[in-house]
Amino acid sequence: MSLGRWELLCHRPPRESHTFFSCDRRRPKLLRLISFHNPAISVGNIRQPRVPSILPVLRAGISEIPSAVSDADVLFLETFPLKRTRTVEGKVSVKVGRVDEEGSRLQVIVCCNLEGKWILHWGVTYCDDVSSEWDQPPPEMRPPGSIAIKGYAVETPMKRSLLAVEGKVLHEFHVEFESCKTIAAINFVLKEEEKGAWFQHKGRDFRVQLVNQLQQGAHIEPKKKSFNIWPGPFDQMSNSLLKPDVSYSKDEGSNPDILDPLRNRIRISDFYEEYALITEEFILNTVTVTVISSEADKNLVYFDTDMPGDVIIHWGVCRNDIKNWEIPPAPFPPSSKIFRQKALQTLLKPKADGSGSCGFFSLDKEITGVLFVLNLNKNTWLNNQGTDFYIPLASVKSFYHQRRKDLTAVEEQILSIEQEFRDGNQQIVETHQDCYQASYTDDIILAIRNLVTDITSERCKTEKCKEAQESILREIEKLAAQAYSIFRRSTPAFIEESVPEAELSKPSKKSCSGTGSGHEILCQAFNWESHKSGRWYGELMPKADELASLGFTTVWLPPPTESVSPEGYMPKDLYNLNSRYGSMEELKDLVKRFHEVGIKVLGDVVLNHRCAHYQNANGIWNIFGGRLTWDDRAIVADDPHFQGRGNKSSGDNFHAAPNIDHSQEFVRKDLKDWLCWLRKEVGFDGWRLDFVRGFWGGYVKDYLLASEPYFAVGEYWDSLSYEYGEMEYNQDAHRQRIIDWINDTNGTAGAFDVTTKGILHTALEKCEYWRLSDEKGKPPGVLGWWPSRAVTFIENHDTGSTQGHWRFPSGKEMQGYAYILTHPGTPAVFYDHIFSHYRQEISKLISLRRRCKIHCRSMVKITRAKRDVYAAEIDDIVAVQIGPGNYKPSSGTKKWILVAEGKDYRVWEAS
């Protein structure tokens, strides 16, 4: 059939809401239900998959296909979901005006013109307060519905206005107050409650300046742009940013006259300013693929999508099960271009009714399958949940009709099994909800009482205990935030904080994040053998694009410093970056390349110990050379191997090399300078901190405050609890030790969740999946207590690779990744697993995590933890099951689509 001159003469009408059945080809008798356009369709509404009654009339060189196609002609029919995000632009406006002619009362109005449930999180600054701290507004100033947040802010829901501007609905916040009040400024950030997204201006709080402060006798007219954008207590929030369409000046903020509370003041009124607000919204479209038997030696493949705009199908064919892309045989459909001699790019034609695009092509029946992805408007690529779409053509006719033949019997089985799971899960959920709120709030109250007792006793001690007191107060604030979360949420869920972490405490004047945005996916980009080629940096360079396309946001590179051991973990001259992995210039080029593809880079820094250059008079290696010429005062005094003259160690000794004494001022200064030099000279964005058990976490806090990393994670490796050779169920003591170290850092760094790795080992190896829920129904590792600081992993260069010190159970790796890539925390994927046969499955899970915006603080609801199966729902949008047992998420009002599966794991996404 020649396609040299084909035309689409008519199009089928818009599709109704259909339910299609997609059969998993690896399990021919297990059907999964996919419902589109009408999410309310349940299993009880099962209908036979049917062929559209009207297909396009296709005119080609020698024949036509009639508009009415019999059911027997259809060899394959499936509808795939297409999920994408769309950038939406709106505005935030701020207006200050007088309520009356006398100007005795002022009003401040904040408006947002984007859809959503918007909340203003705000506070005030008083005229006698020269700091940037927030204070709660007086009670009479708070609009109805406002809720106090600890001692420094309130949350006020923005009201939906009856007016619309430029066709968009307005959400308003309105407050009035006496102009004689001593309020100098209003500070705020915006929160979209349904998405949990926070919006600021350039990463800082909005500050509406209400008073200009002037010198005696001076008179300055207030400027139209009257904002002072000063740092506030939310500097660490970066889920979403408010991007201004105008620049701003810091002149007002830097004028000493303005900061002097004793100067005269002039009240600002009657000004208006707008800022661009950019956010994203989720859109679900579909593509339906129909394969029709057109002639004795031809199959017709028809594509129909409801996506608007120009849709290009990037497609190829394969002739075997390996699924290698090939260009289809000529002639090619019109509007097609050859791409790298491996694929065609064909523009689909808009449908006459404007409901999307469609197109078709014919293929010889010797072709076994079609591979494709879609491109929308030349800038958005869409695939099948992280992999290429694949349409099998070999033997699809018998497969399709066998599926329909068995439908009735299988339908009854599905209904029976689903009802069984629904009843069982409902009982679990009901029982859990009855006991959760009371028991969990009781725990919070008890913990607060204990901490109050602790701080009371601390006050009796000397002035040196101020840091301990502040740490206890921060813990009390965190617990109070959890209690507030229960108050605000009608449905209980396991979550670390009810609000972003930056809200939990007012930061010091110099703050440090070290915890990223919460959406990081980390790749350990080396293994134990990577140093052997001597060219590892060069070998990684071409993999940068590949790692970015897989969805990684951050890579962890090996130790860059000259080292006694080739792997880099016995550093010598810290400023010599010519290592067994490559030269300093190659390292800088590699970091630059990762930055170009949007990936941040962590440097592996060893701060605990350092190898000496020279021996002392006793033949002990404890004199250092290079740029940092330390002597034995830099070594702890309680390690007999190195005869140090410093203070006693604040942690565990490493013994293989001298433990550095971080209590020495000159040591801390030199290490801070070195880290800052690495940030500036190499471009590292953060740190992986080696063997942090060797020194106090408070020193880590100092180093991070100095170097200001985007992300930092410590290796706090500790043995789990065992009794008579068997792992104990309760591992609270183990994870508490990791939590204690994180607390010592003042929360400026995360830690590898060794607890979770160890529990996964035993749970998967011995089929004891009940271990994956602790006594309170939470995840049993660090991610169950402090998920935003938990970096989860199943393998690294020490545990796996050729070292194999604590190798993950063989054959269970994908169950481990199904767990950490769907759960909160920050997941880390090992290099050896990415570039292996696990690559495609890992890629699919990463794609799911990014698509569903699972982050380090996502909510987890464990729905099953039995001997042979563990299951949980995350953020009410993802459900995961690991283990050989049977499980299916209860439907209720949701429709679950199976999006990933492998040996003993399955993952669903709510449609």
C-alpha positions in Angstrom: 0.0 0.0 0.0 1.7 3.2 -1.2 1.5 6.2 1.1 3.1 8.5 -1.3 0.0 10.7 -1.4 -2.4 10.2 1.4 -5.0 12.4 2.8 -7.2 12.4 5.9 -10.7 12.8 4.5 -12.6 12.7 7.7 -12.0 12.3 11.4 -13.8 10.3 14.0 -15.9 12.3 16.4 -14.6 13.2 19.9 -14.2 10.2 22.1 -16.6 9.5 24.8 -15.5 8.5 28.3 -14.3 5.0 27.7 -12.7 2.4 30.0 -10.0 0.4 28.2 -8.3 -2.7 29.3 -4.6 -3.0 29.0 -3.2 -6.4 29.5 0.3 -6.8 31.1 2.1 -8.8 28.4 4.3 -10.5 31.0 1.2 -11.9 32.8 -1.3 -12.6 30.0 -4.2 -13.5 32.3 -3.9 -10.5 34.7 -5.8 -7.4 33.5 -5.3 -3.9 34.8 -8.0 -1.4 34.5 -7.2 2.0 33.0 -9.8 4.7 33.1 -9.5 8.1 31.4 -11.7 11.2 31.0 -14.0 9.9 33.8 -12.1 9.1 37.0 -15.3 8.1 38.8 -15.6 4.9 36.7 -15.0 1.9 39.0 -14.6 -1.8 38.5 -18.3 -2.1 38.7 -18.6 -0.1 35.5 -16.5 -2.6 33.5 -17.4 -2.5 29.8 -16.0 -4.4 26.9 -13.2 -2.6 25.1 -14.7 -1.5 21.8 -13.4 -0.2 18.5 -14.5 3.3 17.6 -17.4 2.9 15.2 -16.0 5.5 12.8 -12.4 5.4 11.7 -10.8 7.8 9.2 -11.3 7.1 5.5 -7.7 6.7 4.2 -6.9 7.5 0.6 -3.7 6.1 -0.7 -2.3 5.3 -4.1 -4.0 2.0 -4.8 -6.7 1.4 -2.2 -9.0 2.9 0.5 -9.9 1.6 3.9 -13.6 2.0 4.5 -14.9 4.2 7.3 -16.6 1.3 9.0 -14.0 -1.2 10.2 -15.2 -4.6 11.6 -14.1 -5.7 15.1 -12.2 -8.5 13.6 -9.9 -6.1 11.7 -8.7 -4.5 15.0 -5.5 -6.2 16.2 -4.6 -3.9 19.0 -6.2 -1.0 20.9 -4.8 0.8 24.0 -5.0 4.2 25.5 -1.9 5.5 27.4 -1.9 8.4 29.9 0.3 11.4 29.0 1.2 13.5 32.0 2.9 16.9 31.7 3.2 20.2 33.5 2.3 23.6 32.2 3.8 26.9 33.3 1.1 29.3 34.5 1.9 33.0 34.9 0.0 35.2 37.3 0.5 38.3 39.4 0.8 39.2 43.0 -0.1 42.8 43.7 0.4 44.9 46.9 -1.5 48.1 47.6 -1.2 50.5 50.5 -3.8 53.2 50.7 -5.7 55.5 53.1 -9.2 54.5 54.3 -10.3 58.0 55.0 -9.4 61.5 53.9 -7.6 62.3 57.1 -5.4 59.3 56.7 -6.0 58.1 60.2 -6.5 54.6 59.0 -4.4 52.7 56.4 -5.2 49.5 54.5 -2.9 46.9 52.9 -4.3 44.7 50.2 -2.5 41.7 48.7 -4.0 40.1 45.7 -3.2 36.9 43.7 -4.9 36.1 40.4 -4.1 32.3 40.1 -6.4 29.5 40.9 -5.9 27.6 44.1 -6.4 27.8 47.8 -4.1 30.6 48.9 -2.9 31.4 52.4 -0.9 34.5 53.5 1.7 33.6 56.1 2.5 37.0 57.6 3.9 39.0 60.5 4.9 42.6 61.3 7.9 44.6 62.2 7.6 47.3 64.8 9.2 50.7 64.6 11.5 50.1 67.5 12.8 46.8 66.1 15.8 47.2 63.8 16.2 43.4 63.1 14.6 41.5 60.3 12.7 39.2 62.7 9.0 38.8 62.5 6.4 39.5 65.2 2.7 38.6 65.4 0.4 41.5 64.6 -1.9 42.7 67.4 -5.1 40.7 67.7 -7.3 43.6 66.5 -5.3 43.7 63.2 -5.9 40.0 62.3 -8.6 39.3 59.8 -11.3 36.7 60.7 -10.1 33.1 60.2 -6.5 33.9 61.0 -4.5 31.3 63.0 -1.5 32.1 65.1 1.7 30.3 64.2 3.9 30.0 67.3 5.0 33.4 68.4 5.9 35.3 65.3 3.3 35.0 62.5 -0.3 34.3 61.6 -1.8 32.5 58.7 -4.8 34.1 57.0 -6.8 32.4 54.1 -7.1 34.7 51.2 -10.7 35.3 50.1 -12.0 34.7 46.6 -13.1 38.0 45.2 -16.3 38.4 43.2 -14.4 40.5 40.7 -12.2 39.2 38.0 -9.3 41.0 36.3 -8.3 40.1 32.8 -10.5 37.0 33.0 -8.8 35.7 36.2 -10.3 35.3 39.6 -8.7 37.3 42.4 -7.8 36.1 45.8 -7.5 38.9 48.3 -6.0 39.6 51.7 -7.2 42.9 53.3 -6.1 44.4 56.6 -6.8 47.8 58.1 -5.1 49.5 61.1 -4.6 52.9 62.7 -1.9 54.9 61.0 -0.6 56.0 64.4 0.3 52.4 65.2 4.0 51.7 65.6 4.1 49.1 62.8 6.9 49.8 60.4 6.4 46.9 57.9 4.4 43.9 57.0 6.3 40.7 56.1 4.7 37.8 54.2 5.1 34.8 52.0 2.3 33.0 50.0 1.3 29.4 50.3 -0.8 27.4 47.9 -2.3 24.9 50.4 -3.5 22.2 48.0 -0.1 21.9 46.4 1.9 22.7 49.5 4.0 25.2 47.5 5.5 28.3 49.0 6.2 31.5 47.1 8.6 34.3 47.9 10.5 37.1 46.2 13.9 36.0 45.0 14.1 33.4 47.8 13.3 36.0 50.5 10.2 37.2 52.3 8.1 40.0 51.0 8.5 43.1 53.1 5.9 45.9 52.7 7.6 49.0 54.2 5.0 51.3 55.8 7.4 53.8 57.4 10.3 55.8 56.0 12.6 57.0 58.8 14.3 60.3 58.2 16.9 62.5 59.9 15.8 65.6 61.8 14.7 68.4 59.5 15.0 66.3 56.4 12.2 65.6 54.0 12.2 62.9 51.3 9.2 61.9 49.2 8.5 58.2 49.4 9.2 56.2 46.3 6.6 54.4 44.3 8.5 51.1 44.8 8.5 51.0 48.5 9.6 47.4 49.2 12.6 46.5 51.2 13.3 42.9 50.4 15.2 41.8 53.5 16.1 38.3 54.5 13.6 36.7 56.8 12.9 33.4 58.6 11.9 31.6 55.4 15.1 31.9 53.4 15.4 28.2 53.1 12.2 27.6 51.3 12.7 26.9 47.6 9.7 24.7 46.5 8.7 27.5 44.2 10.0 31.1 43.7 8.3 34.3 43.1 10.0 35.9 40.2 9.8 39.7 39.9 9.4 41.6 36.6 11.1 44.6 38.1 14.4 45.1 39.8 14.7 46.4 43.3 17.1 48.6 45.3 18.7 48.0 48.6 19.3 51.7 49.2 16.6 52.0 51.8 17.9 48.9 53.6 21.5 50.1 53.7 20.7 53.7 54.8 21.7 54.0 58.5 19.1 56.7 59.0 16.3 54.2 58.1 17.6 51.6 60.6 17.8 54.2 63.5 14.6 53.8 65.5 15.2 57.2 67.2 14.9 59.2 63.9 11.7 60.9 62.8 9.3 58.7 60.7 7.0 59.4 57.7 4.1 57.1 57.1 4.0 55.7 53.6 0.6 55.5 51.8 -0.9 55.3 48.4 1.4 53.1 46.4 0.9 50.0 44.3 3.3 47.3 43.0 2.9 44.1 41.0 5.1 41.0 40.8 5.0 38.1 38.3 4.0 34.8 39.9 5.1 31.7 38.0 3.9 28.2 39.0 3.1 24.9 37.4 0.0 22.9 37.0 -0.5 19.2 36.2 -2.3 18.2 33.0 -3.4 14.7 31.9 -3.9 13.9 28.3 -4.0 10.6 26.5 -2.9 8.9 23.3 -4.8 6.0 21.8 -3.0 3.6 19.5 -5.1 1.3 17.2 -3.5 -1.4 15.0 -5.7 -2.5 12.1 -5.2 -5.3 9.6 -5.5 -3.5 6.3 -4.3 -5.9 3.7 -2.7 -9.4 3.5 0.8 -8.0 4.1 0.1 -4.7 5.8 -0.8 -3.4 9.3 -2.2 0.1 9.8 -1.1 1.9 13.0 -3.4 4.8 13.9 -2.6 7.5 16.6 -5.2 9.7 18.2 -4.3 12.2 21.0 -6.3 14.9 22.7 -3.2 17.1 23.3 -3.6 20.6 21.9 -0.9 22.2 19.7 1.6 20.7 17.3 2.2 17.0 18.1 5.2 15.2 16.6 5.5 11.5 16.8 9.1 10.4 17.1 9.0 6.8 16.0 10.8 3.8 14.7 10.3 0.0 14.3 12.0 -3.1 15.6 12.3 -6.6 14.1 13.1 -8.6 17.2 12.6 -8.6 21.0 15.7 -6.5 21.6 13.7 -3.4 20.7 16.5 -1.6 18.9 15.2 1.5 17.0 15.3 1.3 13.2 14.0 3.6 10.5 10.8 2.0 8.9 11.0 1.1 5.3 10.1 3.8 2.7 7.9 5.4 1.6 7.5 7.6 4.6 4.3 9.5 5.6 4.2 13.2 4.6 5.6 15.8 7.1 8.3 13.3 8.1 11.9 13.9 8.8 14.7 11.4 9.4 16.4 11.6 12.8 20.0 10.3 13.0 19.2 7.4 10.7 17.3 5.7 13.5 13.9 7.2 13.7 11.3 9.3 11.9 9.6 12.5 13.2 6.1 12.8 11.8 3.8 15.7 12.5 0.3 14.6 13.3 -2.6 16.4 11.7 -5.1 18.5 13.7 -8.5 16.9 14.0 -11.4 18.7 12.3 -13.3 19.3 15.6 -10.2 20.8 17.2 -10.0 18.2 19.9 -6.4 17.1 19.3 -4.4 15.5 16.5 -4.2 12.1 14.8 -2.3 10.3 12.1 -1.5 6.9 10.7 1.0 4.8 8.8 1.2 1.3 7.4 3.8 -1.3 8.0 4.8 -4.6 6.6 3.6 -7.5 8.8 7.2 -8.7 9.2 7.7 -5.7 11.6 7.4 -7.0 15.1 6.9 -3.7 17.0 6.7 0.1 16.9 8.6 2.3 19.3 7.7 6.0 19.8 7.7 9.0 22.0 5.8 12.3 21.5 6.9 15.9 21.2 4.5 18.7 22.0 5.2 22.2 20.4 8.8 21.2 19.9 9.8 21.6 23.5 8.0 19.0 25.6 8.8 15.3 25.3 6.3 12.7 26.6 7.0 9.0 27.0 5.5 6.0 28.7 6.2 6.5 32.4 9.9 7.0 31.8 10.4 4.6 28.9 9.6 4.5 25.2 6.1 3.5 24.1 6.1 0.0 22.6 3.4 -1.4 20.4 3.7 -5.1 19.6 2.7 -6.1 16.1 3.7 -9.8 16.0 0.7 -12.1 16.8 -1.3 -9.2 18.3 -4.5 -10.4 16.6 -4.7 -13.7 18.5 -3.5 -12.0 21.6 -6.2 -9.3 21.5 -9.1 -11.6 20.8 -7.9 -14.1 23.4 -8.0 -11.2 25.9 -11.6 -10.5 25.0 -12.6 -14.1 25.1 -11.4 -14.5 28.7 -12.8 -11.1 29.9 -16.0 -12.3 31.5 -14.3 -14.9 33.7 -11.4 -12.6 34.7 -13.8 -9.8 35.5 -15.5 -11.8 38.2 -12.1 -12.7 39.6 -11.0 -9.1 39.7 -14.2 -8.0 41.4 -13.8 -10.7 44.1 -10.1 -9.9 44.8 -10.6 -6.2 44.8 -13.5 -6.5 47.3 -11.4 -8.7 49.5 -8.6 -6.2 49.5 -10.9 -3.2 50.0 -12.5 -4.8 53.1 -9.2 -5.8 54.6 -7.6 -2.4 54.0 -10.7 -0.5 55.2 -10.5 -2.4 58.5 -6.8 -1.6 58.8 -7.4 2.1 58.0 -10.3 2.4 60.4 -8.5 0.8 63.2 -5.4 2.9 62.6 -7.4 6.2 62.5 -9.1 5.4 65.7 -5.9 5.1 67.7 -3.5 7.3 65.8 -4.6 10.8 66.8 -4.9 10.1 70.5 -1.7 8.1 70.8 0.4 10.4 68.7 -0.7 13.6 70.4 -0.1 11.9 73.8 3.5 11.2 72.6 3.9 14.8 71.6 2.7 16.2 74.9 4.9 13.8 76.8 8.0 14.7 74.7 7.3 18.5 75.2 7.1 17.9 79.0 10.4 16.1 79.0 12.1 18.8 77.0 10.7 21.5 79.3 12.2 19.6 82.3 15.5 19.4 80.5 15.7 23.1 79.7 14.7 24.0 83.3 17.6 21.9 84.6 19.9 23.4 82.0 19.1 27.0 83.2 20.8 26.1 86.5 24.1 25.6 84.8 26.7 28.0 83.5 26.5 30.3 80.5 28.2 27.6 78.4 24.9 25.8 78.1 23.1 28.3 75.9 23.6 26.2 72.8 22.0 23.2 74.6 19.1 25.3 75.7 18.5 26.6 72.1 18.6 23.1 70.8 16.0 22.0 73.2 13.8 25.0 72.3 14.1 24.1 68.6 12.9 20.5 69.4 9.9 21.9 71.4 9.0 24.1 68.3 9.2 21.0 66.1 6.9 19.1 68.3 4.5 22.0 68.5 4.4 22.1 64.7 3.5 18.5 64.6 0.6 19.1 67.1 -0.5 22.0 64.9 -0.4 19.7 61.9 -2.9 17.4 63.6 -5.1 20.4 64.4 -5.1 21.6 60.8 -5.5 18.3 59.0 -8.7 16.3 59.2 -7.0 13.1 57.9 -4.1 11.9 60.0 -0.9 11.2 58.2 2.7 10.6 59.0 4.6 13.8 58.3 7.6 15.4 59.8 6.4 19.0 59.8 3.1 20.6 59.0 4.9 23.5 57.3 8.2 23.8 55.5 11.1 23.5 57.8 12.3 27.0 57.5 9.2 27.9 59.5 10.1 25.8 62.5 12.5 28.3 64.0 13.8 31.7 63.4 17.2 31.4 61.9 20.3 33.3 63.1 21.4 36.3 61.2 23.7 34.1 59.2 21.8 31.0 58.1 22.8 27.9 56.2 20.6 25.6 54.4 22.6 22.4 53.5 19.3 20.6 53.0 18.5 21.5 49.4 15.0 22.0 48.0 13.6 18.7 49.2 13.2 17.3 45.7 16.8 16.0 45.3 17.5 12.7 43.7 21.2 11.8 44.3 23.5 9.7 42.2 26.7 8.3 43.6 28.8 8.7 40.4 31.6 6.3 41.2 32.4 2.9 42.8 35.4 1.4 44.6 37.2 0.6 41.3 36.7 4.0 39.6 40.2 5.2 40.4 42.0 2.5 38.5 41.8 4.0 35.0 43.3 7.3 36.2 40.8 9.1 33.9 37.5 8.8 35.8 36.6 12.5 35.4 37.0 12.1 31.7 34.9 9.0 31.6 32.1 10.7 33.5 32.0 13.7 31.2 29.9 12.1 28.4 27.5 10.6 31.0 26.4 14.0 32.3 23.6 14.3 29.7 22.5 10.7 30.4 22.3 11.2 34.1 20.3 14.4 33.6 17.9 12.7 31.3 17.4 9.9 33.9 16.1 12.6 36.3 19.0 13.0 38.7 19.4 16.4 40.3 22.6 15.9 42.2 25.7 13.8 41.8 28.3 12.8 44.4 31.8 12.7 43.1 34.7 10.8 44.7 37.2 12.5 47.1 39.2 14.9 45.0 42.3 15.3 47.2 45.7 13.7 46.9 45.6 10.6 49.0 47.8 7.9 50.4 45.1 5.4 49.4 44.1 5.6 45.7 40.4 5.7 46.5 40.9 9.1 48.1 39.9 8.4 51.7 43.4 8.9 53.3 43.9 12.6 52.3 47.3 14.2 52.6 47.7 17.6 51.0 44.2 19.0 51.0 44.9 21.7 48.4 46.4 19.2 45.9 43.5 18.1 43.7 45.5 16.0 41.3 44.2 12.5 42.3 43.9 9.1 40.8 40.5 10.2 39.4 42.1 12.9 37.2 43.6 16.4 37.4 42.2 19.5 39.0 41.4 21.0 35.6 39.6 17.8 34.5 37.6 18.0 37.8 36.6 21.6 37.2 35.6 20.8 33.6 33.4 17.9 34.9 31.7 20.1 37.5 31.1 22.7 34.9 29.6 20.1 32.6 27.2 18.9 35.2 26.1 22.4 36.0 25.4 22.9 32.3 22.9 20.1 32.3 21.3 21.3 35.5 22.9 18.9 38.0 24.5 20.0 41.3 27.7 18.4 42.5 28.7 17.2 45.9 32.4 16.8 46.8 33.4 14.0 49.1 35.4 15.6 51.8 37.3 13.8 54.6 37.4 16.1 57.6 37.9 13.5 60.4 41.5 12.5 59.6 44.6 13.5 57.6 47.8 11.6 56.7 51.0 13.3 57.7 54.0 14.1 55.5 56.8 13.7 58.0 57.8 11.8 61.1 58.6 13.4 64.5 61.7 12.6 66.5 60.1 9.4 67.7 59.4 8.1 64.2 55.7 8.9 64.4 54.0 10.2 61.3 52.3 13.3 62.8 53.9 16.4 61.0 51.9 17.8 58.1 53.2 19.5 55.0 51.7 21.1 51.9 49.8 24.3 52.2 48.5 23.4 55.7 51.6 22.9 57.8 50.1 21.6 61.0 52.1 19.9 63.8 51.1 17.3 66.4 48.8 19.9 68.1 46.3 19.3 65.3 46.0 15.6 66.4 43.8 14.4 69.2 45.6 13.3 72.4 43.8 10.1 73.1 44.9 8.1 70.0 48.1 6.3 71.1 49.1 5.6 67.5 50.0 9.2 66.7 51.1 10.9 69.9 49.0 14.0 69.4 49.2 17.0 71.7 45.7 18.3 71.1 42.6 17.8 73.2 40.7 14.5 73.6 38.7 13.3 70.7 35.1 14.4 70.4 34.2 11.2 68.6 35.5 7.8 67.6 39.1 7.4 66.5 39.8 6.2 63.0 43.2 4.7 63.9 44.4 4.2 60.3 45.3 7.9 60.1 45.6 10.7 62.7 42.2 12.0 63.9 42.2 15.8 63.6 41.5 17.9 66.7 38.6 20.1 65.6 38.6 21.9 69.0 41.7 23.8 67.8 40.8 27.2 66.4 43.6 27.1 63.8 42.3 23.8 62.5 38.7 25.0 62.2 39.8 28.1 60.4 42.0 26.2 57.9 39.2 23.7 57.2 36.7 26.5 56.7 39.0 28.3 54.3 39.6 25.0 52.4 35.9 24.3 52.0 35.2 27.8 50.8 38.1 27.5 48.4 36.6 24.2 47.0 33.3 26.0 46.5 34.8 28.9 44.7 37.7 27.2 42.8 36.1 23.9 41.8 32.4 24.9 41.9 31.2 22.2 44.3 27.6 22.8 45.5 27.8 20.8 48.7 29.4 18.0 50.6 29.3 14.3 51.4 31.0 14.2 54.8 33.1 11.1 55.4 33.2 9.3 58.8 31.5 12.0 60.8 31.4 9.7 63.9 34.9 10.8 64.5 34.1 14.4 65.6 31.3 16.4 67.1 28.5 17.5 64.9 28.7 21.0 66.2 32.0 21.5 64.3 30.1 20.4 61.2 27.6 23.2 61.8 30.5 25.7 61.8 32.0 24.3 58.6 28.6 24.4 56.8 27.8 27.9 58.1 31.2 29.0 56.6 31.0 27.2 53.3 27.2 27.6 52.8 26.5 24.4 50.8 23.3 23.8 48.9 23.2 20.2 50.2 25.3 18.2 52.7 25.1 14.7 54.0 27.1 12.9 56.7 28.2 9.3 56.8 27.3 8.3 60.3 27.8 4.6 60.2 26.8 2.6 63.2 25.9 -1.0 64.0 22.2 -1.9 64.3 20.9 -3.8 67.4 21.1 -7.6 67.4 20.3 -10.2 69.9 21.7 -13.8 69.6 22.7 -13.0 66.0 19.1 -11.9 65.0 18.2 -8.3 64.3 15.9 -6.8 66.9 12.6 -5.4 65.7 13.0 -2.1 67.6 15.9 -0.1 66.1 14.9 3.2 67.8 18.3 3.4 69.6 20.2 3.1 66.3 18.3 5.8 64.5 18.3 8.0 67.6 22.1 8.1 67.4 21.9 9.3 63.8 19.3 11.9 64.8 21.5 13.1 67.7 24.3 13.8 65.3 22.0 15.7 62.9 20.8 17.7 66.0 24.4 18.5 66.8 24.8 20.0 63.4 21.8 22.2 64.2 19.9 20.5 61.3 22.3 22.0 58.7 23.1 18.6 57.2 21.3 15.3 56.5 22.7 11.8 57.2 22.6 8.5 55.3 19.8 6.4 56.6 21.8 3.4 57.6 18.9 2.2 59.8 16.6 1.9 56.8 19.2 0.0 54.8 19.8 -2.5 57.6 16.1 -3.1 58.2 15.5 -3.6 54.5 18.3 -6.2 54.4 16.6 -8.4 57.0 13.0 -7.8 55.8 13.7 -8.7 52.2 16.2 -11.5 52.8 14.1 -13.4 55.4 10.6 -12.4 54.1 9.8 -10.4 57.2 8.2 -7.4 55.7 6.4 -6.6 59.0 9.8 -5.0 60.1 9.1 -2.0 57.7 6.6 -0.5 60.1 7.6 0.6 63.6 5.5 0.3 66.8 3.7 3.5 65.9 3.0 2.6 62.3 5.8 4.8 60.9 8.7 3.8 58.7 11.3 2.4 61.1 14.3 4.3 59.9 15.5 7.9 60.1 12.9 8.8 57.5 10.2 7.8 59.9 11.4 10.5 62.4 13.1 13.2 60.4 12.6 12.5 56.7 13.9 15.8 55.5 17.3 14.8 56.9 17.3 11.2 55.8 19.3 10.3 52.7 18.1 6.8 51.9 20.2 4.3 50.0 20.6 0.5 49.4 24.2 0.4 48.3 27.4 2.4 48.0 31.1 2.0 47.2 31.7 0.5 50.7 28.8 -1.8 51.0 28.6 -3.0 47.4 31.0 -2.8 44.4 34.1 -5.0 44.8 34.4 -4.3 48.6 31.0 -5.8 49.4 31.3 -5.0 53.2 27.4 -5.1 53.6 26.0 -6.1 50.2 22.3 -5.7 49.7 20.5 -9.1 49.3 21.1 -10.4 45.8 18.1 -10.2 43.5 16.2 -7.9 45.9 17.8 -4.6 44.7 14.7 -3.4 42.8 12.5 -3.9 45.8 14.9 -1.7 47.7 14.7 1.0 45.1 10.9 0.7 44.8 10.9 1.6 48.5 13.4 4.5 48.7 12.3 6.1 45.4 8.7 6.3 46.4 9.1 7.2 50.0 10.1 10.5 51.6 13.7 11.3 52.4 16.3 12.0 49.7 17.1 8.8 47.7 20.6 8.0 46.6 21.2 5.6 43.7 24.4 3.7 43.3 26.5 4.0 40.1 26.8 0.2 39.6 23.0 -0.1 39.6 22.3 2.7 37.1 24.6 1.3 34.5 23.3 -2.3 34.7 20.2 -4.3 33.8 18.4 -2.4 36.5 18.7 0.9 34.6 15.2 0.9 32.9 13.4 0.0 36.1 15.2 2.6 38.1 14.5 5.2 35.4 10.8 4.5 35.5 10.7 4.9 39.3 12.7 8.2 39.2 10.3 9.5 36.5 7.4 8.6 38.7 8.9 10.4 41.7 9.5 13.5 39.7 6.2 13.4 38.0 4.3 13.0 41.3 6.5 15.5 43.0 7.4 13.2 45.9 9.8 15.0 48.1 11.7 14.6 51.4 8.7 15.5 53.5 6.0 13.6 51.6 3.4 11.9 53.7 3.4 8.1 54.2 0.5 6.0 55.1 1.5 2.3 55.7 -1.5 0.2 54.6 0.0 -3.2 55.1 3.1 -4.7 56.9 2.7 -8.5 57.0 5.1 -11.4 56.8 5.3 -11.5 53.0 4.1 -8.0 51.9 4.6 -4.3 52.7 2.4 -1.6 51.2 2.1 2.1 51.6 0.5 5.2 50.0 2.5 8.3 49.6 0.9 11.8 49.4 -2.3 10.0 48.4 -1.0 9.8 44.8 1.4 6.9 44.8 0.9 3.4 46.2 3.7 0.9 46.4 3.9 -2.8 47.3 7.1 -4.9 47.9 7.2 -8.6 48.7 5.8 -11.7 47.1 2.4 -11.4 48.8 -0.8 -10.3 47.1 -1.9 -6.7 47.4 -3.9 -4.1 45.6 -4.6 -0.5 46.8 -8.2 0.0 47.8 -10.0 2.1 45.2 -12.5 4.2 47.1 -12.8 7.5 45.2 -9.4 7.0 43.6 -8.5 5.2 40.4 -5.1 3.5 40.6 -3.1 2.8 37.5 -0.2 0.3 37.6 2.8 2.2 36.3 5.8 0.1 37.4 6.4 -3.5 38.4 9.1 -6.0 38.6 10.1 -9.0 40.6 8.1 -8.8 43.9 7.2 -5.1 43.6 4.5 -3.0 42.1 3.8 0.7 42.0 0.5 2.5 41.2 -0.4 6.1 40.5 -3.7 7.7 41.2 -5.3 9.0 38.0 
